[in-house]
Amino acid sequence: MSNFLPPPSNNHNDQHPLVPYSGQPPAAHMAPADAEADDALDEIDLKEVLGVLRRHVKLIAAVTILAGAAAGYIAHRSRPDFQAGAVIRLVDQKQALTSGLDDQNALSAMTGMGSFVDPVLSQLQVLKSRDVASQVVDRHPIGLRFVPRDFPASILRDAHVPAQAPGDTLQLEFGDSAVTVTGRGGERHAAYGAPIDIDDVHFAVAHAPPKGNDGTLVIVPRHKAIDQLQLDLGASARKNTDVIDVSYTAHDPLVAQQVVNTTVDVFQGVSASTSQQQSKRRREFVQAQLEQTDSILTAAQRTLSDFQTNKKVFGTPDMVAAEQTALLQLDMQREQMNADRQMYESLLKGITHDGGVVSTEKLQALVSSGDIAQNPVITQLYTQLVKYEGIRDSIATGTWGSAKTNPDVERINMLIDSAQASLVSAAQSHIDALSARIAALDELKQRNVDQIAQMPATAAAEARLAQRVEATRKVADQLREEYQKARIAEAVDAGQVEIIDLAVVPDLPIGHGPIFKIALGLMVGLMLGAGGAFLKEHLNSAIRRRDEIEKVLQIPGLAIIPQIAGSANANRLRLAGVNMPRLRAKTNGNGNSRNGYTLVTVTDDRSSSAEAFRTLRTNLIFSQAVQTLHTIVVTSPQPGDGKTTTSSNLSVTFAQQGMRVILVDCDLRRARLHNVFHVTREPGLSQYLLGQCSLEDAVRPTVVDGLTFMPAGALPPNPAELLGGPQMRSALDVLRQSYDVVILDSAPVHVGADTLVLGTMADGVILVLRAGQTDLGAAQDALQRLKMVKARVVGAVLNDPDQKVPQYGGVYYYDYYGDETKKK
């Protein structure tokens, strides 16, 4: 290139990339670790995050507005919810009213029944049972089976719907003095307060709603209303108490209050009814046993009387009475002691379980039972055990409680285990003593029996009959006492539910108001918009900055061409001495060229865009370790990247440097350069290669001193074969001899093999990329294709007509001085 280029290198196929004149080393020479570190820093760069948000601010704003509008619509359409609550308590009122006569619960505790059942949780299940829900639905259908829409439920009265009635919808039109109801059965007109019967349902409307709008009354099937009530009814027990909070949520505050109060009232009635049924069954059982025992007693008495009458022996009254009384007392005492022993053995047997773990509840039941509770040794041992357990609780519980492995805790646990073992041993000793007493009573009874046996047979038989009568009489007396208790318990109309507080009509709705919902919607929309922005950014694989070229493509970024602005003082080209129109440029309506072709280096040579092309020329001329470049191919991965604008303006800058330059339009598929210079396309390169015209006929002079232009000519059917033939090589040799720089504007790499063929003939290839549009994969593929044919890619030009580079953190350094020169 005349005297402006460095001396040629010895290796024509030298593949070392150019290093831009800026002096910065190309990213290809960076260590992989440094590149990974830069990538990590990019990932957490706050500026990058803010840049993504700023670039997609319209998307974020649109999504935020849509989400806020949706939240506002939902808030406007949704009806507020009101929650009413009542408080009940679970107590054994019947036990208190009968003064302990109804001792079924005590009996269950003594026998260990229900020791693992939480009565409060059991009652909660009863409260939320289907039986209770069905009774509530039947007693209070308004709000449950009669669901009003667009008018309050408080205006409905005397509602009744059959259990088997299906779902239905009634339309209500509220007039000044009457209401019109329309359903499947036709229309009904009724004055306010008058009953209305339609579609098997019955109700009355007390007055028109405050707003006076028409409304809809939805009739819900009974089973669906029951299911919904079970879902919406809330019940929870307060911790460490027998108090239960019952709540219900509805759109109408009056419905919420009435449903809750009806529920607790029904639950109280169910509890009382269940308790009465249990007492009734117990009374009937005892009554049957009493009648049977009375029959046995009557028979025994009759047998004894008949025996005495027939045998006419009554024995010595005192002796017989004494023997019979003693024997009876022994039997009673023995049976009582045997029952106690069996009870103690049953309790003692269930104390230890799960590998030797002692049940505290059963141990407590044992030491508090019968005469064991009066044993001073057991009482003392149990007192000591309670003391140890209290000490352990004070050490191991609470915020600052010690762990189980703490020596103090382990020591007190050993003392507790020892005390429990001593208690069990003492209880066993008590049982053993009881067994010994039973054995002694058996011996005493045997002696009494032997004494009676020594009496005459008649006296013995009389004694046995009398003993039987007395035993049966005592059993009958006990059953009669139990029968009286059962009758009293059955007569008491009370259950285990005590209503503490009834629900009141709630004043304020629960949940958050419309302002909060709209704010939440805006926040969610902002998050979704930001997420969409980052997703869109992640999916966008286009090249956007110069450093991406150097890091990923491993070739130098020769220049960044900013947006080309139209000039009001554009020069006119004179071709062959003829005045031509202003240089062609496609604008976007405000004078800015977008995706068009313009010689900005001629029409506005003081602009930042022209300065960028001069920077590109300088980087090519003064690059390090580069051979002499006579022929340069300018191409791009795909159409629309700006290769034509780049090749034409680069040619002008080389000519302005004083070189002899020829620009050849080698895009024989879609030629455009003749439009830039406003010349005819024929004859041109294709005719010259086919021998149809001379070189002088194929070239065109331009108004730029030193710049000559050769148009494409007629577009041939086989451009790749024509450009790859020997005629093209000969043409290039001729052009190298006549000109300092030969710039070939070639077709995009992905369009055909034209550029690959020219790349093997030229000294270097410049790859033009469009910021924000050229896909990174497409650029890599184009570069790979060029390298496969041994084409020498000297660098890439980032064309930025849409100002994408500043959006992604890049800067232009041409604007400052360009503006100053324009002012001058």
Order of alpha helices (4+ residues) and beta strands (2+ residues): alpha-alpha-alpha-beta-alpha-alpha-alpha-alpha-beta-beta-beta-beta-beta-beta-beta-beta-alpha-beta-beta-alpha-alpha-beta-beta-alpha-alpha-alpha-alpha-beta-alpha-beta-beta-beta-beta-beta-alpha-alpha-beta-alpha-beta-alpha-alpha-alpha-beta-beta-alpha-alpha-beta-alpha-beta-alpha-beta-alpha-alpha
